[in-house]
Amino acid sequence: MNYIKDNLEKINTSIPEDVTLVAVSKTKPIADLQEAYDAGQRIFGENKIQEMVTKFDSLPKDIQWHMIGHLQSNKVKYMAHFVDLIHGVDKFKTLKEINKQAKKHDRVINCLLQARIAKEETKFGLPFEEITAILKSEEIQNLTNVKIVGFMGMATFTDDETILNEEFSSLKAFFDHHKSQYPAIEILSMGMSGDYQLAIKNGSTMIRVGSSIFGARNYLT
C-alpha cells in the first residue's frame, strides 16, 4: 500500500533536478500527506485555506505550504502566518491584502502572478500587459511584505499538444523577458498531472501534481 511513495519516486526520477514538485493534496486525508512526507515530499499545494490550515496544524512544521487555488482577499489572514508561496494572484487588490496580513506577522510572503494563457473563459489570470503594468508600478514598491517571485499559468484542458505547447511557450517567453529585468523572478509554475511533461519541455520550473501522486480526487470530503 505504498503507492503514494512509488508514485512520488516515479515522478521525481522522471523530472529534471531543477524542477520543483508541488504535491497537490487538496481533498486528501492527512494520512496520505503523512505518507508522502515520509517518502521525502516537503512541498504541498492546497486550494482551500481552511483545509490547508487544518493540515498545517496537524503535520510537521518543515513542510512548505503553497496556496494554489483562486484566492479570496478576505481569507488571506488565516494563512498569512505560515504560507510559503501563493500561486494564483490575479488582482492588485489581493497583493495589497497579502502585504497587509504579512506585515502583521513580520513576514515577506512570496507570490506568483497568474497569467491567463488558456483559451477557456473559465480560467482566472491576468493578461500579460497587466502583469507588466503591475511590475512597473510605483505602488508595488510600497508592498514591502510581498515578493513577486514568478508567474503561474494554467493551460487549456485539452489533449491537443499544439495548443498546450503554444500556451506554455508564450508564458515561457514572457517569463524570460521579465526575468532579465527583475532578479527576484525565478519561478515559472506551469504543468499539472495531465500536461506537466509538456510544461517542463517548455521551460516550467515548478509543476503542480495531484492525481498522479495521490490517485483520483475525492470531492465528497
C-alpha positions in Angstrom: 0.0 0.0 0.0 2.9 2.3 -0.7 1.5 3.6 -4.0 2.0 7.2 -2.9 5.7 6.6 -2.2 6.0 4.7 -5.5 4.3 7.4 -7.5 6.5 10.1 -6.0 9.6 8.2 -6.8 8.4 7.6 -10.4 7.7 11.3 -10.9 10.9 12.5 -9.2 13.1 10.3 -11.3 11.4 11.4 -14.5 11.7 15.2 -14.0 14.9 17.3 -14.1 16.5 18.2 -10.7 15.9 21.9 -11.2 12.1 21.4 -11.5 10.2 21.7 -8.2 7.4 19.2 -7.5 4.4 20.5 -5.6 2.2 17.7 -4.3 -1.4 18.8 -4.8 -3.0 17.4 -1.7 -6.4 19.1 -1.8 -9.3 16.9 -0.6 -6.8 14.3 0.6 -6.7 13.0 4.2 -3.8 13.9 6.5 -2.7 10.2 6.4 -2.0 10.5 2.7 0.0 13.7 3.2 2.0 12.0 6.0 2.8 9.1 3.7 4.1 11.5 1.1 6.0 13.4 3.8 7.6 10.1 5.0 8.6 9.4 1.4 10.5 12.8 1.4 8.0 15.2 -0.1 8.1 18.6 1.6 6.0 20.9 -0.6 2.2 20.6 -0.6 -0.4 22.6 -2.5 -3.9 23.3 -1.3 -6.7 25.3 -2.8 -8.9 25.8 0.2 -7.4 27.9 3.0 -9.3 26.3 5.9 -8.3 22.8 4.8 -4.7 24.0 4.5 -4.8 25.5 8.0 -6.1 22.2 9.5 -3.3 20.3 7.7 -0.7 22.8 8.8 -1.7 22.4 12.4 -1.6 18.6 12.2 1.6 17.9 10.1 5.4 18.5 10.6 6.4 22.2 10.5 9.2 21.8 7.9 6.5 21.5 5.2 6.2 24.3 2.7 2.6 25.1 2.1 1.6 26.5 -1.3 -1.8 28.1 -1.9 -2.7 27.1 -5.5 -6.4 27.9 -5.8 -8.1 31.1 -6.6 -7.6 33.4 -3.7 -10.3 35.5 -2.0 -8.8 38.5 -0.2 -10.8 38.1 3.0 -9.3 34.6 3.6 -5.6 35.7 3.4 -5.4 36.4 7.1 -6.0 32.7 8.0 -2.8 31.6 6.3 -0.5 34.7 6.5 1.4 33.3 9.4 2.7 30.2 7.5 2.0 30.1 3.8 5.2 29.8 1.8 4.1 30.6 -1.7 0.8 31.9 -3.2 0.4 30.8 -6.8 -2.7 32.4 -8.2 -2.6 36.1 -7.5 -4.6 37.8 -10.3 -5.6 41.2 -8.7 -3.5 44.0 -7.3 -6.1 44.4 -4.6 -5.2 40.8 -3.4 -1.5 41.7 -3.3 -2.3 44.7 -1.1 -4.2 42.4 1.3 -1.4 39.8 1.3 1.0 42.6 2.2 -1.2 43.9 5.0 -1.6 40.5 6.6 2.1 39.5 6.1 3.1 42.7 7.9 1.1 41.7 10.9 3.3 38.6 11.2 6.6 40.4 10.3 6.9 38.2 7.2 7.5 38.6 3.5 5.2 36.3 1.5 6.3 35.0 -1.9 3.7 35.3 -4.7 3.3 34.3 -8.3 1.2 36.4 -10.6 -1.2 34.2 -12.5 -1.2 34.8 -16.3 -4.1 34.0 -18.4 -2.8 31.7 -21.1 -5.7 29.4 -21.8 -8.3 29.9 -24.4 -11.1 28.8 -22.0 -13.1 31.7 -20.5 -13.3 29.9 -17.1 -9.6 30.2 -16.3 -8.6 33.0 -13.9 -5.5 35.1 -14.6 -4.2 38.4 -15.9 -3.3 39.4 -19.4 0.4 39.8 -20.0 0.2 43.6 -20.3 -1.5 43.9 -16.9 1.3 41.8 -15.2 3.9 44.1 -16.8 2.0 47.1 -15.6 1.9 45.8 -12.0 5.6 45.0 -12.0 6.4 48.5 -13.3 4.0 50.4 -11.0 5.2 52.5 -8.2 2.5 51.0 -6.0 4.2 47.6 -6.0 7.4 49.2 -4.5 5.3 50.1 -1.4 4.3 46.5 -0.8 7.4 45.6 1.2 5.9 42.4 2.7 5.2 40.9 -0.7 7.7 39.5 -3.1 6.8 38.6 -6.7 9.0 35.6 -7.4 7.5 34.5 -10.7 4.4 33.6 -12.8 1.9 30.8 -12.8 -0.3 29.7 -15.8 -2.9 27.0 -16.4 -3.2 25.7 -19.9 -6.4 24.8 -21.7 -7.9 21.5 -20.7 -7.2 19.6 -23.9 -5.2 16.7 -25.3 -4.1 18.9 -28.3 -0.4 19.2 -27.8 -0.2 22.0 -30.4 -2.4 24.2 -28.2 -0.6 23.3 -25.0 2.8 24.0 -26.5 1.6 27.3 -27.8 0.2 28.4 -24.4 3.2 27.1 -22.4 5.8 28.6 -24.7 4.0 32.0 -24.7 4.3 32.2 -20.9 7.9 31.0 -21.0 8.9 33.8 -23.4 7.1 36.3 -21.2 8.9 34.9 -18.1 12.3 35.1 -19.8 11.8 38.7 -20.8 10.9 39.8 -17.3 13.4 37.6 -15.5 16.1 39.6 -17.2 14.7 42.8 -15.7 13.6 41.6 -12.3 16.1 39.4 -10.5 13.5 38.2 -7.9 11.6 36.4 -10.7 12.8 32.9 -10.8 9.7 30.6 -10.7 7.6 29.5 -13.6 4.8 27.4 -12.3 3.0 25.5 -15.1 2.0 21.9 -15.6 -0.3 19.6 -13.8 -0.8 15.8 -13.8 -2.0 15.7 -17.4 0.4 18.0 -19.0 3.5 18.5 -16.8 5.9 16.7 -19.1 5.0 19.1 -21.9 5.2 22.1 -19.5 8.7 21.0 -18.5 9.8 20.8 -22.1 8.6 24.3 -22.5 10.6 25.6 -19.5 8.5 25.1 -16.4 10.5 25.2 -13.2 7.6 24.1 -10.9 4.8 21.6 -11.5 1.6 21.0 -9.6 0.8 17.3 -9.5 -2.1 15.7 -7.6 -3.8 12.7 -9.0 -0.6 11.2 -10.4 0.6 11.1 -6.8 -2.5 10.5 -4.6 -4.9 9.0 -7.1 -8.3 10.5 -8.2 -9.6 13.3 -6.0 -12.4 12.8 -3.5 -14.7 15.7 -3.9 -17.1 14.4 -1.3 -14.8 15.3 1.6 
